[in-house]
């Protein structure tokens, strides 16, 4: 089943130096931009992270320091990437909790704001976990009947994610071929920020989803503990989370 689109959607996957959104860097990015008419634009770019790639990361994606020694830095390709993401929704596998926040940090370091406010996000992993509870390799085998022989290659993972979403639409009648629906369905815990540090409770109010104030209203905490906002802004929280709590803080004022 082909996607029904009213604007482009970018499927993307990152290979990185590690799993820290704030500290680690991209070493490869693969993009498939799908247009409303079904045509595609595809790019895979190696990136010099300007830091050593740990052996444990290389063991997963097989990209070494030598492989990226002559590659462009993220700042050098940032404008090109922004053009690919322009006016597009975003999809990936575990993308809401990792790939999108890390990509946002890279754009900010390059001096380019990455506006997420008007985009819709489809996380294929969340749809998969709600339906079947497995990994991308298993998802590809389950839905597409194929072996993902090049797992942890950004291009292979990106293509597999795109194919899995189309196969999910074919398999489940309850899934609507509509990006608004898929974005809502693939959101976990009524997240307010992408990482799910702030979520909405049953009454639709923003509450903390971590730490000593878990379950408490963000507005109430900021009124009661005036230093907590500053602690978060100075801490290792993604830019998207800081944008969310700043908007709440301004509303409290």
Secondary structure per residue as TSV (DSSP state, phi and psi in degrees):
chain	resnum	aa	ss	phi	psi
A	1	X	-	360.0	127.8
A	2	X	-	-81.1	150.6
A	3	X	-	-71.8	141.1
A	4	X	-	-92.4	113.5
A	5	X	-	-123.8	140.8
A	6	X	S	-106.8	-3.1
A	7	X	S	-158.8	167.8
A	8	X	-	-62.4	156.0
A	9	X	E	-131.6	134.4
A	10	X	E	-103.1	117.8
A	11	X	E	-90.1	131.7
A	12	X	E	-148.7	159.2
A	13	X	E	-144.6	145.2
A	14	X	E	-115.9	143.5
A	15	X	E	-110.3	137.4
A	16	X	E	-135.9	175.4
A	17	X	S	-79.2	-10.8
A	18	X	-	174.4	-162.9
A	19	X	S	-111.3	6.8
A	20	X	-	-87.8	118.3
A	21	X	T	-63.1	-35.4
A	22	X	T	-83.3	-33.7
A	23	X	T	-103.5	-29.8
A	24	X	-	-87.0	167.5
A	25	X	-	-131.0	160.4
A	26	X	E	-80.0	136.5
A	27	X	E	-114.1	-16.5
A	28	X	E	-157.3	139.6
A	29	X	E	-131.5	134.5
A	30	X	E	-123.7	135.5
A	31	X	E	-131.3	135.8
A	32	X	E	-124.2	110.4
A	33	X	E	-97.1	116.0
A	34	X	E	-100.4	125.6
A	35	X	-	-89.7	160.3
A	36	X	T	-56.5	-26.8
A	37	X	T	-86.2	3.6
A	38	X	S	92.3	-9.3
A	39	X	-	-71.0	160.2
A	40	X	E	-130.9	147.6
A	41	X	E	-120.3	126.2
A	42	X	E	-124.3	134.3
A	43	X	E	-141.3	140.3
A	44	X	E	-130.8	125.1
A	45	X	E	-130.5	126.9
A	46	X	E	-78.3	145.9
A	47	X	-	-131.4	133.4
A	48	X	B	-79.1	114.9
A	49	X	-	-79.8	-4.9
A	50	X	S	60.3	29.4
A	51	X	S	-158.0	155.6
A	52	X	-	-63.4	143.4
A	53	X	-	-89.1	117.7
A	54	X	-	-60.1	149.1
A	55	X	H	-59.7	-35.6
A	56	X	H	-67.6	-29.5
A	57	X	H	-74.0	-43.4
A	58	X	H	-60.3	-35.0
A	59	X	H	-62.0	-26.0
A	60	X	H	-87.5	-51.9
A	61	X	H	-104.5	-4.7
A	62	X	-	65.2	23.2
A	63	X	-	-102.4	125.3
A	64	X	-	-106.4	171.0
A	65	X	H	-57.2	-40.9
A	66	X	H	-63.7	-33.8
A	67	X	H	-65.0	-28.3
A	68	X	H	-113.1	7.3
A	69	X	T	-58.1	-38.2
A	70	X	T	-103.6	9.4
A	71	X	S	-78.9	157.5
A	72	X	-	-69.6	152.8
A	73	X	B	-75.5	165.8
A	74	X	H	-60.3	-39.7
A	75	X	H	-59.8	-32.9
A	76	X	H	-70.9	-26.7
A	77	X	H	-109.4	2.4
A	78	X	H	-59.3	-43.5
A	79	X	H	-66.1	-39.1
A	80	X	H	-62.2	-43.6
A	81	X	H	-65.5	-40.8
A	82	X	H	-61.4	-35.6
A	83	X	H	-64.5	-37.4
A	84	X	H	-68.5	-35.8
A	85	X	H	-84.9	-6.5
A	86	X	T	-60.9	132.9
A	87	X	T	55.1	36.0
A	88	X	-	-129.6	146.7
A	89	X	E	-77.6	172.1
A	90	X	E	-131.0	136.3
A	91	X	E	-137.2	152.1
A	92	X	E	-173.9	-171.5
A	93	X	S	-114.4	111.0
A	94	X	S	63.2	27.4
A	95	X	I	-73.5	-33.5
A	96	X	I	-65.9	-33.3
A	97	X	I	-95.5	-17.3
A	98	X	I	-131.4	-62.7
A	99	X	I	-63.5	-47.1
A	100	X	H	-65.6	-47.5
A	101	X	H	-60.3	-40.2
A	102	X	H	-68.4	-41.3
A	103	X	H	-61.5	-39.1
A	104	X	H	-60.5	-42.7
A	105	X	H	-63.1	-40.2
A	106	X	H	-63.7	-42.7
A	107	X	H	-62.7	-41.6
A	108	X	H	-63.2	-41.1
A	109	X	H	-64.1	-27.8
A	110	X	T	-84.5	-0.4
A	111	X	T	81.0	21.0
A	112	X	-	-121.0	114.7
A	113	X	-	-68.8	137.4
A	114	X	-	-111.8	95.3
A	115	X	-	-74.0	117.5
A	116	X	-	-100.9	-5.3
A	117	X	T	-66.9	-28.6
A	118	X	T	-108.9	15.5
A	119	X	-	-104.5	153.8
A	120	X	-	-107.0	145.0
A	121	X	E	-121.2	124.2
A	122	X	E	-112.4	113.5
A	123	X	E	-102.5	105.5
A	124	X	H	-65.1	-30.2
A	125	X	H	-63.1	-41.9
A	126	X	H	-63.4	-42.4
A	127	X	H	-60.4	-44.5
A	128	X	H	-61.6	-46.4
A	129	X	H	-66.6	-34.6
A	130	X	H	-68.8	-28.9
A	131	X	H	-95.9	-39.7
A	132	X	T	-135.0	-21.9
A	133	X	-	62.4	62.8
A	134	X	-	-142.1	-172.4
A	135	X	-	-98.7	175.1
A	136	X	H	-62.8	-41.3
A	137	X	H	-60.4	-45.5
A	138	X	H	-68.3	-38.0
A	139	X	H	-60.9	-44.5
A	140	X	H	-63.4	-41.1
A	141	X	H	-68.3	-42.9
A	142	X	H	-67.5	-48.6
A	143	X	H	-86.8	-35.8
A	144	X	H	-107.6	-10.2
A	145	X	-	68.4	25.6
A	146	X	-	-126.0	154.8
A	147	X	-	-91.9	131.3
A	148	X	-	-85.8	84.3
A	149	X	T	-75.5	-18.8
A	150	X	T	-113.4	41.5
A	151	X	T	-56.8	143.9
A	152	X	T	70.2	16.7
A	153	X	-	-96.0	127.0
A	154	X	H	-57.1	-42.0
A	155	X	H	-66.9	-43.7
A	156	X	H	-63.9	-42.6
A	157	X	H	-65.9	-38.4
A	158	X	H	-65.9	-47.0
A	159	X	H	-62.3	-41.8
A	160	X	H	-62.9	-40.8
A	161	X	H	-61.9	-44.6
A	162	X	H	-61.0	-46.1
A	163	X	H	-66.9	-37.5
A	164	X	H	-63.1	-43.0
A	165	X	H	-61.3	-42.8
A	166	X	H	-64.0	-39.2
A	167	X	H	-68.4	-35.1
A	168	X	H	-61.7	-40.8
A	169	X	H	-64.4	-35.3
A	170	X	H	-68.7	-36.7
A	171	X	H	-80.2	-40.9
A	172	X	-	-107.2	112.3
A	173	X	T	-63.6	-25.5
A	174	X	T	-75.0	-15.0
A	175	X	S	-86.6	124.0
A	176	X	-	-86.6	140.0
A	177	X	S	-81.6	70.5
A	178	X	-	-151.6	126.2
A	179	X	H	-66.0	-35.7
A	180	X	H	-57.8	-47.5
A	181	X	H	-64.1	-47.0
A	182	X	H	-65.5	-37.0
A	183	X	H	-64.2	-43.0
A	184	X	H	-67.1	-42.1
A	185	X	H	-67.0	-33.5
A	186	X	T	-91.2	10.1
A	187	X	-	-91.3	132.1
A	188	X	-	-99.0	143.6
A	189	X	T	56.6	24.2
A	190	X	T	52.6	50.4
A	191	X	B	-60.4	140.2
A	192	X	S	-93.6	-43.0
A	193	X	S	-103.4	163.0
A	194	X	T	-63.6	-35.6
A	195	X	T	-77.5	-11.4
A	196	X	S	76.6	21.8
A	197	X	S	-71.9	-31.3
A	198	X	E	-119.8	126.7
A	199	X	E	-128.9	171.3
A	200	X	E	-99.6	137.2
A	201	X	-	-83.0	-174.2
A	202	X	T	-62.1	-23.2
A	203	X	T	-90.1	1.5
A	204	X	S	82.9	11.4
A	205	X	-	-93.1	146.1
A	206	X	E	-73.3	127.8
A	207	X	E	-131.5	156.8
A	208	X	E	-72.3	143.2
A	209	X	-	-117.2	23.8
A	210	X	S	-158.5	166.1
A	211	X	G	68.7	-165.7
A	212	X	G	-69.1	-18.1
A	213	X	G	-106.3	19.1
A	214	X	B	-55.2	130.1
A	215	X	T	89.0	-8.1
A	216	X	S	-94.4	150.2
A	217	X	B	-63.8	132.2
A	218	X	H	-61.1	-43.1
A	219	X	H	-58.4	-44.7
A	220	X	H	-64.4	-41.5
A	221	X	H	-64.6	-43.1
A	222	X	H	-65.6	-30.7
A	223	X	H	-72.8	-38.0
A	224	X	H	-85.6	-40.2
A	225	X	-	-118.4	88.9
A	226	X	H	-66.8	-17.9
A	227	X	H	-87.9	-11.0
A	228	X	H	-69.3	-37.5
A	229	X	H	-61.9	-46.3
A	230	X	H	-62.3	-39.2
A	231	X	H	-60.8	-42.5
A	232	X	H	-67.6	-40.8
A	233	X	H	-66.3	-28.3
A	234	X	H	-91.2	-9.9
A	235	X	S	-88.3	179.8
A	236	X	S	-86.7	66.8
A	237	X	-	-111.4	143.9
A	238	X	-	-60.4	157.4
A	239	X	H	-58.3	-37.2
A	240	X	H	-62.7	-40.7
A	241	X	H	-64.3	-41.6
A	242	X	H	-66.5	-34.8
A	243	X	H	-64.6	-40.2
A	244	X	H	-65.4	-47.9
A	245	X	H	-71.0	-28.4
A	246	X	H	-65.6	-41.5
A	247	X	H	-62.4	-39.5
A	248	X	H	-67.9	-42.6
A	249	X	H	-60.7	-43.8
A	250	X	H	-64.0	-36.5
A	251	X	H	-66.8	-36.2
A	252	X	H	-63.5	-39.7
A	253	X	-	-64.2	360.0
